[in-house]
Amino acid sequence: MNYYTYVDRENCISCAACGAAAPNLFKYDVKDIAYACLDNNNGNAPIPFDEIENLNDAFEGCPTESIKISKIPFDDKEEW
């Protein structure tokens, strides 16, 4: 089963928890706002199987619940 992710950048407070938990999945722009780096925060690239645990750690560690996870690509959803 595939998982997809993106960061709600409007809620991100630049705490760096996601990058610490999953450095291969999350990076920061020049303002230190996080984004999902596999697909430039589009939410349509499947997360590699060996990164699923790190993704879950980042999701659970995000204090603002800015990390979104889905079993379908976000661009295929009718609503975000």
C-alpha positions in Angstrom: 0.0 0.0 0.0 1.3 3.4 -0.9 1.3 6.5 1.3 1.5 10.2 0.2 2.3 13.3 2.2 2.5 17.0 2.0 3.0 19.9 4.5 0.3 22.5 5.2 2.8 25.3 4.9 0.4 27.9 6.3 0.4 26.1 9.7 4.1 25.1 9.8 6.0 26.9 12.6 9.5 25.9 11.5 10.1 23.7 14.5 12.2 21.2 12.4 10.7 18.1 14.0 9.7 16.6 10.6 13.2 17.0 9.2 14.7 15.5 12.3 12.4 12.5 12.1 12.4 12.0 8.3 15.3 14.0 6.7 14.8 12.1 3.4 11.1 13.3 3.2 11.1 16.8 4.5 13.3 19.9 3.7 13.0 23.6 4.4 12.8 26.6 2.2 14.7 29.9 2.7 12.1 30.9 5.4 12.6 27.5 7.2 9.1 26.4 6.3 8.9 22.7 5.7 7.9 20.9 2.5 7.7 17.3 1.3 10.8 17.1 -0.9 9.9 14.0 -3.0 7.5 16.0 -5.1 7.9 19.6 -4.1 5.0 19.3 -1.6 2.4 18.2 -4.2 1.4 15.1 -2.3 1.5 12.8 -5.3 4.8 10.9 -5.0 4.5 7.6 -3.2 6.6 7.4 0.0 9.3 4.7 -0.2 8.5 1.7 1.9 11.7 2.1 4.0 10.6 5.7 4.9 7.1 4.9 6.2 8.2 4.6 9.9 10.0 7.9 9.6 6.9 9.5 8.0 4.8 8.3 10.9 7.4 9.7 13.4 7.3 13.0 11.7 3.5 13.0 11.6 3.2 12.2 15.3 5.9 14.8 16.2 4.5 17.7 14.3 3.1 20.1 17.0 0.8 21.9 14.5 -0.5 18.8 12.7 0.8 20.4 9.5 1.9 17.0 8.0 -0.9 15.4 6.0 -0.8 11.7 5.1 -3.1 9.8 2.7 -3.4 6.4 1.0 -4.3 8.1 -2.3 -2.4 11.0 -4.0 -3.6 14.3 -2.8 -4.1 15.6 -6.4 -6.7 12.8 -6.9 -8.8 14.0 -4.0 -11.8 16.2 -4.5 -11.0 18.2 -1.4 -7.9 18.7 0.7 
